Amino acid sequence: MKFFKSAAITAVLVLITSVLMAPTQAQAHGVSMFPGSRTFLCWQDGLRDNGQILPYNPACAAAVNQSGATPLYNWFAVLRSDGAGRTTGFIPDGQICSGGTGGPYDFSAYNAVRSDWPLTHLTSGANIQMRHSNWAEHPGSFNYYVTKNGWNPNGPLKWSDLEPFGSVTNPPKSGGAGGLNYYYWNAQLPSGKSGRHIIFTHWIRSDSNENFYSCSDVTFDGGNGEVTGVGPGGSTPGPSPTITPTDPPPPGGCTATWKATNTGWAGHFQGEVTVKNTSTSSINGWTVKWTYNNGEGFDGSPWNGVLTTQAPNVTVKNASYNGQLAPNASTAFGFNATGSVPATAPTLTCTSP
């Protein structure tokens, strides 16, 4: 997910202020951060270094034009204090993404039927780590759904369009409440999906009737979590990526290839590394290392990989769900970066324990 570090610092200050000023009914806050919800990705898309929200994405811009910027300053508060776990019959069809109209902020614009919302690219049947903001911590369950095959993306989202594909109760968290920390859990995406869909996440608190709602626009196109439609030129492919393979590894090893994607942002780019098991036996875990030489860095955490050493001497290890690779199998992790795309791609090393 694309994210600007300087904007993030400003945003955290804005978030602290908004929580202090929030209505008393809003005691918890959180929406899906991966796959990113409409409000989360529109906030990332629009937030500028001076704290203003001026979206680049046309769907996000239309939502701000309709409802103002206040909802995006409170992107984490798509909630109903009287939700009590209710779904159909409580929140009307066509208002699912906003949690109806009874919350503290007007998120109705985020129900709009459009094909240009920020989009997360996924692979049907793959294992991913889902992340949900824990701006305020509370016990409870997360139920997640995806639109059925054959749903109509050109009509309002209805409860009958959704089918569940998992749930989790009291998952672990990346850090304390506040800022951009999150709850996380591993989930297997449903198989047999292709093209555009919506993933809907329903957080049901167990200590009150307050519930939270998230709509995440995704496409099942073989992607590894890349996000398009965010930032200037966010949906426009950049120049042809630079790719470099590692030197051939010893038997039992792996290779890693690096490429730059979405290079249309000044001072930022998105990258992807593909890890392949080139041995004749399965590997259980991998580590990729490289060195940046011109001040490049990371903008947030990678997806589908764990950053253990920051730039310039980068180390990324496998996530809990993609470390085991059969012979000739591959996986990939992605990241947002600060700085310019290296003129010469860095040399990567890949090792397996």
C-alpha positions as CSV (number, residue, x, y, z in Angstrom):
1,M,0.0,0.0,0.0
2,K,1.4,3.4,-0.9
3,F,2.0,5.6,2.0
4,F,4.0,8.8,2.5
5,K,6.2,9.0,5.7
6,S,5.9,12.7,6.2
7,A,2.2,12.6,5.6
8,A,1.9,9.8,8.1
9,I,3.5,11.9,10.9
10,T,1.0,14.7,10.2
11,A,-1.8,12.2,10.0
12,V,-1.0,10.7,13.4
13,L,-1.3,14.2,15.0
14,V,-4.6,14.7,13.2
15,L,-5.8,11.3,14.4
16,I,-4.9,12.1,18.0
17,T,-6.8,15.4,17.8
18,S,-9.8,13.7,16.2
19,V,-10.0,11.0,18.9
20,L,-9.9,13.6,21.6
21,M,-12.8,15.5,19.9
22,A,-14.8,12.4,18.8
23,P,-18.3,11.9,20.0
24,T,-18.6,9.9,23.2
25,Q,-20.4,7.1,21.4
26,A,-17.3,6.3,19.4
27,Q,-15.1,4.4,21.9
28,A,-13.2,2.2,19.5
29,H,-11.9,2.7,16.0
30,G,-10.8,0.5,13.2
31,V,-11.2,-0.5,9.6
32,S,-9.3,-2.9,7.3
33,M,-5.8,-1.8,6.4
34,F,-5.0,-4.8,4.3
35,P,-6.7,-5.3,2.0
36,G,-7.2,-1.6,2.4
37,S,-10.7,-0.3,2.9
38,R,-12.1,2.6,0.8
39,T,-11.7,5.1,3.6
40,F,-8.2,4.0,4.6
41,L,-6.8,4.0,1.0
42,C,-8.7,7.3,0.2
43,W,-7.1,8.8,3.3
44,Q,-3.7,7.7,2.1
45,D,-4.4,8.9,-1.4
46,G,-5.5,12.4,-0.4
47,L,-3.4,13.3,2.7
48,R,-0.7,15.9,1.9
49,D,2.3,17.0,3.9
50,N,0.5,20.1,5.2
51,G,-2.4,17.9,6.6
52,Q,-4.9,18.8,3.9
53,I,-6.8,16.0,2.2
54,L,-6.9,16.6,-1.6
55,P,-7.4,13.2,-3.3
56,Y,-5.9,12.2,-6.6
57,N,-8.1,9.2,-7.1
58,P,-11.4,10.3,-8.8
59,A,-13.7,8.1,-6.6
60,C,-12.0,9.5,-3.5
61,A,-12.3,13.0,-4.8
62,A,-16.0,12.6,-5.5
63,A,-16.6,11.3,-2.0
64,V,-14.8,14.3,-0.5
65,N,-16.7,16.6,-2.8
66,Q,-20.0,15.0,-1.5
67,S,-19.3,14.6,2.2
68,G,-16.2,16.8,2.9
69,A,-12.9,15.8,4.3
70,T,-14.0,15.2,7.9
71,P,-14.9,11.5,7.2
72,L,-11.4,10.8,5.9
73,Y,-9.8,12.5,8.9
74,N,-11.8,9.8,10.8
75,W,-11.2,7.0,8.3
76,F,-11.1,4.5,11.2
77,A,-14.6,5.3,12.4
78,V,-17.0,3.6,10.0
79,L,-19.1,2.4,12.9
80,R,-22.5,2.0,14.6
81,S,-22.7,2.2,18.3
82,D,-25.9,0.1,18.2
83,G,-24.6,-2.6,15.7
84,A,-24.8,-5.5,18.1
85,G,-23.6,-7.9,15.4
86,R,-26.6,-7.3,13.2
87,T,-26.2,-7.3,9.4
88,T,-29.1,-7.9,7.0
89,G,-32.3,-6.1,8.1
90,F,-30.3,-3.6,10.1
91,I,-28.0,-2.0,7.5
92,P,-29.9,-1.5,4.3
93,D,-28.7,-2.9,1.0
94,G,-26.7,-0.2,-0.8
95,Q,-25.4,1.2,2.5
96,I,-23.2,-1.6,3.6
97,C,-19.9,0.1,3.1
98,S,-20.9,3.1,5.3
99,G,-22.5,1.0,8.0
100,G,-25.8,2.6,7.2
101,T,-26.5,6.2,8.2
102,G,-26.5,6.0,12.0
103,G,-22.8,6.6,12.7
104,P,-21.0,9.7,14.0
105,Y,-19.7,10.7,10.5
106,D,-21.3,10.7,7.1
107,F,-19.6,7.9,5.1
108,S,-22.5,7.5,2.7
109,A,-20.4,8.7,-0.3
110,Y,-18.2,5.5,0.1
111,N,-21.2,3.4,-1.0
112,A,-20.9,4.8,-4.5
113,V,-21.0,2.3,-7.3
114,R,-17.8,3.0,-9.2
115,S,-15.0,1.1,-10.9
116,D,-12.2,3.5,-9.9
117,W,-11.9,3.0,-6.2
118,P,-8.3,2.2,-5.0
119,L,-7.7,-1.5,-5.8
120,T,-5.7,-4.2,-4.2
121,H,-4.5,-7.0,-6.5
122,L,-4.7,-10.5,-5.1
123,T,-4.5,-14.2,-6.1
124,S,-7.5,-16.4,-5.6
125,G,-6.8,-19.2,-3.1
126,A,-3.7,-17.6,-1.7
127,N,-2.8,-17.1,1.9
128,I,-2.6,-13.5,3.1
129,Q,-2.1,-11.6,6.3
130,M,-5.2,-9.5,6.9
131,R,-4.7,-6.4,9.0
132,H,-7.3,-4.3,10.8
133,S,-6.6,-1.0,12.5
134,N,-6.6,-1.1,16.3
135,W,-6.7,2.6,17.0
136,A,-8.7,1.7,20.1
137,E,-8.3,-1.8,21.4
138,H,-11.3,-4.0,22.3
139,P,-12.0,-7.7,22.4
140,G,-14.2,-9.1,19.7
141,S,-14.6,-11.0,16.4
142,F,-13.8,-10.2,12.8
143,N,-16.1,-11.8,10.2
144,Y,-15.0,-11.4,6.6
145,Y,-16.9,-11.9,3.4
146,V,-16.4,-11.6,-0.3
147,T,-18.8,-11.0,-3.2
148,K,-20.1,-14.1,-4.9
149,N,-19.2,-15.1,-8.4
150,G,-21.6,-13.4,-10.8
151,W,-22.4,-10.5,-8.5
152,N,-23.2,-7.2,-10.3
153,P,-20.4,-4.7,-9.7
154,N,-22.5,-2.1,-11.5
155,G,-25.2,-2.1,-8.9
156,P,-25.4,-1.2,-5.2
157,L,-23.8,-3.8,-2.9
158,K,-26.4,-6.1,-1.3
159,W,-26.2,-8.5,1.6
160,S,-27.2,-11.3,-0.8
161,D,-24.1,-10.5,-2.9
162,L,-21.8,-11.6,0.0
163,E,-20.6,-14.9,1.2
164,P,-18.5,-15.5,4.3
165,F,-15.0,-17.0,3.9
166,G,-13.6,-16.8,7.5
167,S,-13.7,-15.3,11.0
168,V,-11.3,-14.8,13.9
169,T,-11.7,-13.8,17.5
170,N,-9.3,-11.7,19.5
171,P,-6.4,-11.9,17.0
172,P,-2.9,-10.6,17.9
173,K,-1.8,-7.0,17.3
174,S,1.3,-5.4,16.0
175,G,1.5,-2.8,18.7
176,G,-0.4,-0.7,21.2
177,A,-3.5,1.2,20.4
178,G,-3.2,4.3,18.3
179,G,-1.2,5.4,15.3
180,L,-1.1,2.9,12.4
181,N,-0.9,-0.3,14.5
182,Y,-3.2,-3.2,13.7
183,Y,-4.7,-6.5,14.5
184,Y,-3.5,-9.3,12.2
185,W,-4.3,-12.8,11.2
186,N,-3.6,-15.2,8.4
187,A,-6.5,-16.1,6.0
188,Q,-6.9,-18.1,2.9
189,L,-8.6,-16.3,0.1
190,P,-11.4,-18.2,-1.5
191,S,-10.6,-20.2,-4.7
192,G,-12.4,-19.8,-8.0
193,K,-12.4,-16.0,-7.9
194,S,-11.4,-13.8,-10.8
195,G,-11.8,-10.1,-11.7
196,R,-13.2,-7.4,-9.4
197,H,-14.7,-8.2,-6.1
198,I,-15.4,-6.5,-2.7
199,I,-14.1,-7.9,0.6
200,F,-16.3,-6.8,3.5
201,T,-15.0,-7.0,7.1
202,H,-17.4,-6.7,10.1
203,W,-15.7,-6.1,13.5
204,I,-18.1,-7.1,16.3
205,R,-17.0,-6.0,19.7
206,S,-17.8,-8.4,22.5
207,D,-17.7,-5.8,25.3
208,S,-20.3,-3.4,23.8
209,N,-22.8,-3.1,20.9
210,E,-20.4,-1.1,18.8
211,N,-19.5,-2.6,15.4
212,F,-17.2,-1.5,12.6
213,Y,-17.6,-2.0,8.8
214,S,-15.0,-2.1,6.0
215,C,-15.4,-2.4,2.2
216,S,-12.1,-3.3,0.4
217,D,-12.1,-3.2,-3.4
218,V,-9.9,-6.1,-4.8
219,T,-9.2,-7.8,-8.1
220,F,-8.2,-11.4,-8.3
221,D,-5.7,-11.2,-11.1
222,G,-2.7,-13.1,-9.7
223,G,-1.5,-10.1,-7.7
224,N,0.5,-10.2,-4.5
225,G,-1.1,-7.3,-2.7
226,E,-0.1,-4.4,-5.0
227,V,-2.3,-1.3,-4.7
228,T,-3.3,0.8,-7.7
229,G,-5.4,3.9,-7.9
230,V,-3.6,5.7,-5.1
231,G,-1.5,8.8,-5.6
232,P,-0.7,10.9,-8.7
233,G,-1.0,8.6,-11.7
234,G,-1.7,5.7,-9.3
235,S,-3.5,3.6,-11.9
236,T,-1.0,4.3,-14.7
237,P,1.9,1.8,-15.1
238,G,5.3,3.3,-14.8
239,P,8.3,2.7,-17.1
240,S,9.4,-0.8,-17.8
241,P,10.7,-2.3,-14.5
242,T,14.3,-3.0,-13.9
243,I,14.9,-6.7,-13.0
244,T,18.0,-8.4,-11.7
245,P,18.5,-12.0,-10.7
246,T,20.7,-13.2,-8.0
247,D,23.7,-15.3,-8.7
248,P,22.8,-19.0,-9.0
249,P,22.5,-20.4,-5.5
250,P,24.0,-23.6,-4.2
251,P,21.8,-26.7,-4.2
252,G,19.0,-26.3,-1.7
253,G,19.0,-22.5,-2.2
254,C,16.8,-19.9,-3.7
255,T,16.9,-16.9,-6.1
256,A,15.3,-13.5,-5.8
257,T,14.5,-11.0,-8.5
258,W,13.8,-7.3,-7.9
259,K,11.6,-5.0,-10.0
260,A,10.2,-1.5,-9.6
261,T,6.5,-1.0,-10.2
262,N,4.2,2.1,-10.1
263,T,7.1,4.5,-10.6
264,G,5.0,7.5,-11.4
265,W,5.4,9.2,-8.0
266,A,8.1,11.8,-7.5
267,G,10.2,10.6,-4.7
268,H,8.4,7.3,-4.2
269,F,8.0,4.0,-6.0
270,Q,6.6,0.5,-5.4
271,G,8.8,-2.6,-5.6
272,E,8.3,-6.3,-5.8
273,V,10.7,-9.2,-5.1
274,T,10.0,-12.7,-6.4
275,V,11.6,-15.6,-4.5
276,K,12.0,-18.9,-6.3
277,N,13.1,-22.3,-5.0
278,T,15.6,-23.5,-7.6
279,S,16.6,-26.6,-5.7
280,T,15.3,-30.2,-6.1
281,S,13.9,-30.3,-2.6
282,S,11.4,-28.2,-0.7
283,I,12.6,-25.2,1.4
284,N,11.1,-24.1,4.7
285,G,11.9,-20.4,5.0
286,W,13.9,-17.8,3.0
287,T,15.8,-14.6,3.6
288,V,16.5,-11.9,1.0
289,K,19.1,-9.2,1.4
290,W,20.2,-6.2,-0.6
291,T,21.8,-2.8,-0.2
292,Y,20.5,0.6,-1.3
293,N,23.2,3.1,-2.2
294,N,21.4,6.3,-2.8
295,G,19.2,6.9,0.3
296,E,16.3,4.8,-0.7
297,G,14.1,3.5,2.2
298,F,10.8,1.9,3.1
299,D,7.5,3.6,3.4
300,G,5.6,1.4,5.8
301,S,5.9,-2.4,6.1
302,P,6.2,-4.8,3.2
303,W,3.3,-7.1,2.4
304,N,3.9,-10.9,2.2
305,G,7.3,-10.5,3.9
306,V,8.7,-9.4,7.2
307,L,11.3,-6.5,7.2
308,T,13.9,-7.4,9.8
309,T,16.6,-4.9,8.9
310,Q,16.0,-1.4,7.6
311,A,17.8,0.3,4.7
312,P,20.4,0.7,3.5
313,N,21.3,-2.9,4.4
314,V,17.9,-4.5,3.9
315,T,16.8,-7.9,5.2
316,V,13.4,-9.3,4.5
317,K,12.3,-12.8,5.7
318,N,9.3,-14.9,4.7
319,A,5.9,-14.3,6.3
320,S,4.4,-17.2,8.4
321,Y,2.4,-18.5,5.4
322,N,4.8,-18.3,2.4
323,G,8.1,-19.7,3.6
324,Q,7.6,-23.3,2.4
325,L,8.2,-23.6,-1.3
326,A,8.3,-26.8,-3.3
327,P,10.9,-27.2,-6.0
328,N,10.5,-24.5,-8.7
329,A,7.7,-22.9,-6.7
330,S,7.8,-19.1,-6.2
331,T,6.3,-16.4,-4.0
332,A,6.6,-12.7,-4.0
333,F,6.6,-9.8,-1.5
334,G,6.0,-6.1,-2.2
335,F,6.8,-2.8,-0.6
336,N,6.5,1.0,-1.0
337,A,9.7,2.9,-1.1
338,T,11.0,6.4,-0.7
339,G,13.5,7.9,-3.0
340,S,14.1,7.5,-6.7
341,V,14.1,4.2,-8.6
342,P,17.7,3.0,-8.6
343,A,19.2,3.4,-12.0
344,T,20.8,0.0,-11.6
345,A,18.8,-2.6,-9.7
346,P,20.4,-3.7,-6.4
347,T,22.0,-7.1,-6.2
348,L,19.9,-9.5,-4.1
349,T,21.0,-12.6,-2.2
350,C,18.5,-15.3,-1.2
351,T,19.3,-18.0,1.4
352,S,17.2,-20.7,2.9
353,P,17.9,-22.3,6.3
